[in-house]
Amino acid sequence: MTTITATRTATSKTRALLTSAAVAAPLWAVVSLAQAGTREGFDLARHPLSALSNGDLGWLQITNFLVAGTLTVIGATGLSRVLTTTWAPRLVRINGLGMIAAGILVMDPADGFPLGTPYGMPETMTWHSYGHMAAGSIAFIALIAANYVLGRHFSRAGNHSYAIASRIAGTALLLGNAWAMTGGKAGSLTLAVGAITAMLWVSFVAAAHRNH
């Protein structure tokens, strides 16, 4: 038993794998938010961060999804080597695969972004937009579940602060996603806050075990 959780010894290879998980969320968040603040016509209160995959600079967000998703999948292997729970790493891996799929399957332009796109939602959606929605749903569900599983894991290990933080992170994404799906005001913003919070917590857990 450690101050973090019941854990296994991290070898140098395991620490390298955990580094991937530790980097994934901060990288995705910084690249996404930097674009959200600089790309003309983008409004985080109205447009989901996935919309950044459209337009002339869309390749930046597509690459961001692919790189962060790959790092998450790799990092899940590191988590499986240091955590005594098997399900949390599996769910993190599914989340990473969902991110990769969401990067490949780009959502349709909508609601005025990119510039020149009519306001409102398109009357019909392309197959890849449906695919993006499915991939995003899988990624979010897996990430929410991973945080709750981590909460149970840390609670059993006696680390109550980590257990509470895990559940808060999972709940932030659960509520943010639910609000966005109901069409609530600034739903894209609440979804972004929830997703980034949940992702960053997984990265923090990986970093904590890497440095232990």
Summary of the structure (lengths in Angstrom):
residues: 212
radius of gyration: 17.4
end to end distance: 12.3
largest distance: 57.7
contacts: 755
relative contact order: 0.17
helix: 72%
strand: 2%
